Amino acid sequence: MSMGNVSVSSTARRRIRTFSVWVWAWGAVVLFIGALNTYADVGIGDEGFAILGDGENPWDVEDPPVFEPDGTTYSGEGSGLIRIPLEDHAQDPYIVRLVSGDYLDLYATRVEDLNQPADDRGYPENIGYFYDPDDEALVLPPDGDLELWVRTDDPWELTLQKAEVDEITDGFASGEGNDFLVYRGDAVSARFQHKGEGIFYVTIQTIGERSDRPIIESGDVDQRLSWDPTDAVYISIEADDGRGAWSVDIDELALDAPTVVEPDPAETPRGTP
């Protein structure tokens, strides 16, 4: 039977018409809700409407919010930028510590992207992910302004203070709990040991390079790590205080072997074999 020969009763037509109206009405409601969600993310600025979007990367925004300090404390209601001029930081390392907030991602502009427009910036360097108050990370400023990008949708507060870094001057360091170390020398490797039951996390970082956490362990650890030649290597250690002890033994380069002076044959006494 072809579809052209099918007849539909008046009762069936009313049911079909009612169903079609209901589908149309429900679709309109869905579109309306979608429109509300879309316009909730729309802001009005000097250039008119702009889609902001939850979780948008702040470095992709032409004029991001800039957070000003209250002493060493910064706070905000969402994503934005912290900027510290070169003359203020002088490339001294900082410790950033989360004071409050459910989560916060922190990034730093690479030196080659400083003063570049939003559509011409590369992806910034990740500094750290903060999920709990008192989470800390080491920040090494570049040879230029320090631009730190805060990415979060929630209210937050953090402190940014010049770091107290312990110098490894004799090739060896040891301790318990957290510490920040710096080694300045020609060696490019070290032995890292941990004895105990607690965690032992090691992060290695050099200026201008991405940080690397090569050790994420607990209990007894004995590993040797290396890095590229550099003026200074910063070592961040996270360990449970009272649950283990750690040590860092730099593989110092051996001293040049003494030069062996061959005897002058003219000065060799006669009869000497």
C-alpha positions in Angstrom: 0.0 0.0 0.0 1.4 3.4 -0.9 1.5 6.2 1.6 -0.8 8.3 -0.6 -3.7 5.9 0.0 -3.5 6.1 3.8 -6.3 8.0 5.5 -6.1 9.5 9.0 -9.0 9.9 11.3 -10.0 13.3 12.7 -9.2 12.0 16.2 -5.7 11.0 15.1 -5.2 14.4 13.4 -6.1 16.2 16.6 -3.6 14.0 18.6 -0.9 14.7 16.0 -1.6 18.4 16.1 -1.6 18.5 19.9 1.7 16.6 20.0 3.3 19.0 17.4 2.3 22.0 19.4 3.7 20.5 22.6 7.0 19.7 20.8 7.2 23.3 19.5 6.5 24.7 22.9 9.0 22.6 24.7 11.7 23.4 22.0 11.0 27.1 22.6 11.5 26.7 26.4 14.8 24.9 25.8 16.0 27.7 23.4 15.0 30.3 25.9 17.0 28.6 28.7 20.0 28.3 26.4 19.7 32.0 25.6 19.7 32.9 29.3 22.8 30.8 29.9 24.5 32.4 26.9 23.7 36.0 27.9 24.8 35.3 31.5 28.3 35.1 30.0 28.0 38.3 28.0 29.6 41.5 29.2 29.2 45.0 28.0 32.5 46.9 27.5 33.8 49.8 25.5 33.6 47.7 22.3 30.0 46.6 23.0 29.0 43.0 23.7 31.7 40.4 24.3 31.4 36.7 25.2 33.3 36.2 28.4 32.7 32.6 29.1 33.3 30.7 32.4 36.8 29.4 32.7 38.1 31.5 29.7 41.9 31.9 29.8 42.7 35.4 31.1 45.7 35.7 28.8 43.4 35.4 25.8 41.5 38.6 26.9 42.7 41.9 25.5 42.1 43.9 28.7 42.1 41.4 31.6 41.4 42.5 35.2 44.7 43.6 36.9 45.0 42.8 40.6 46.8 45.3 42.9 48.6 44.2 46.1 47.8 45.0 49.7 51.3 44.6 51.0 52.2 41.1 49.9 48.6 39.9 49.6 46.5 39.7 46.4 42.9 38.8 46.1 40.1 38.7 43.5 36.7 37.3 42.4 37.9 35.4 39.4 40.7 35.3 36.7 43.1 38.1 36.0 46.6 39.4 36.0 49.3 40.2 38.6 52.1 42.3 37.2 55.4 43.1 39.0 58.0 45.3 37.2 61.6 44.1 36.7 62.9 46.9 39.0 60.8 45.6 41.8 61.5 41.9 41.7 65.2 42.1 40.4 64.8 38.4 39.4 64.7 37.4 43.0 62.6 34.2 43.6 59.2 34.4 45.2 57.1 32.0 47.2 53.4 32.1 46.3 51.0 30.7 48.9 47.2 30.2 48.6 45.4 31.7 51.5 41.8 31.0 50.5 39.9 29.6 47.6 38.7 26.3 46.3 41.1 26.1 43.5 43.5 28.3 41.5 45.8 27.8 38.5 48.8 30.1 38.2 50.8 30.8 35.0 53.6 33.2 34.1 54.0 35.0 30.7 57.1 33.9 28.9 59.7 36.6 28.4 59.3 36.6 24.6 55.5 37.3 25.0 55.8 40.3 27.3 54.0 43.3 25.8 52.4 41.2 23.0 48.7 41.6 22.1 46.4 38.9 23.4 46.0 37.2 20.0 49.8 37.0 19.6 50.8 35.4 23.0 52.0 31.9 23.4 50.7 29.6 26.1 52.2 30.8 29.4 54.4 28.7 31.7 52.5 26.8 34.4 53.6 27.7 37.9 51.3 25.4 39.8 47.8 24.2 40.6 46.5 25.2 44.1 43.7 23.2 45.7 44.1 23.8 49.4 45.1 26.8 51.6 48.8 26.8 52.3 49.7 25.2 49.0 52.9 26.8 47.8 55.0 27.1 44.7 58.3 28.8 43.7 58.2 31.6 41.1 61.4 32.6 39.2 60.9 36.0 37.5 62.3 36.5 34.0 64.6 39.2 32.9 61.6 41.5 32.4 58.3 42.2 34.1 56.8 39.3 36.0 53.2 38.6 34.7 51.3 36.0 36.7 48.0 34.9 35.4 45.4 33.7 37.9 42.8 31.3 36.4 39.8 30.5 38.6 36.0 31.1 38.7 35.9 31.6 42.5 37.0 34.2 45.0 40.6 33.8 46.1 43.4 35.2 48.1 47.2 34.6 48.0 50.5 36.0 49.2 53.5 36.6 47.1 56.7 37.1 49.1 60.4 37.1 48.3 61.7 33.6 49.0 64.2 32.5 51.6 66.3 30.0 49.6 69.0 28.0 51.2 72.3 28.0 49.2 74.0 24.6 48.6 77.6 25.8 49.0 79.5 22.6 49.9 77.7 20.2 47.6 75.4 18.7 50.2 72.1 19.6 52.0 69.8 17.7 54.3 66.8 18.2 56.5 63.2 17.3 57.2 60.0 18.9 55.9 59.7 21.4 53.1 62.6 23.5 51.8 63.8 25.5 48.9 67.4 25.1 47.8 69.6 26.7 45.1 72.8 25.3 43.7 75.1 27.6 41.7 77.9 25.7 40.1 79.1 23.5 37.2 77.6 20.2 38.3 74.6 19.0 36.4 73.4 16.1 38.6 72.7 15.1 42.2 71.7 12.2 44.3 68.4 12.6 46.2 67.6 10.3 49.2 64.7 10.0 51.6 64.5 7.7 54.6 61.2 7.3 56.3 57.5 6.8 55.7 56.4 10.3 54.5 56.0 11.8 51.1 59.0 13.0 49.1 58.4 15.4 46.2 61.2 17.1 44.3 60.7 19.9 41.8 63.6 21.2 39.7 63.5 24.6 38.0 65.8 27.0 36.3 65.1 30.6 35.2 63.3 30.8 31.9 62.6 27.0 31.8 59.5 25.0 32.7 59.5 23.5 36.1 59.7 19.7 36.4 58.7 17.4 39.3 60.8 14.3 38.6 60.3 12.7 42.0 56.8 12.0 43.4 57.3 9.2 45.9 56.9 8.2 49.5 58.9 6.0 51.8 62.5 5.3 51.1 63.8 7.0 47.9 67.2 6.9 46.3 67.4 8.6 42.9 69.9 10.5 40.8 68.6 13.5 38.8 70.3 15.7 36.2 69.7 19.1 34.6 71.0 21.1 31.7 74.0 23.4 32.5 72.8 26.6 34.0 73.8 29.5 36.3 71.5 28.3 39.0 69.2 25.4 39.6 66.4 25.8 42.2 65.3 22.7 44.0 61.9 22.5 45.8 61.4 19.8 48.3 58.1 18.8 49.8 58.3 16.2 52.6 56.2 15.3 55.7 57.9 16.9 58.7 58.6 14.3 61.3 58.0 11.3 59.0 61.3 11.2 57.2 64.7 12.8 56.5 66.1 13.8 53.1 69.4 14.7 51.6 70.7 16.2 48.4 74.3 15.3 47.3 75.5 17.3 44.4 77.8 15.4 42.0 80.6 17.9 42.1 82.9 17.8 39.2 86.3 16.1 39.9 89.3 18.4 40.1 91.6 18.3 37.1 94.1 15.4 37.4 97.7 16.6 38.1 99.8 17.0 35.0 102.5 14.3 34.7 105.8 15.8 33.6 107.9 13.6 31.4 111.6 13.7 32.3 113.9 15.4 29.8 116.1 12.7 28.2 119.0 15.1 28.2 118.8 15.3 32.0 118.6 11.6 32.5 121.7 10.2 34.3 123.8 7.8 32.3 123.2 4.2 33.2 119.5 4.8 34.1 117.4 2.1 32.4 
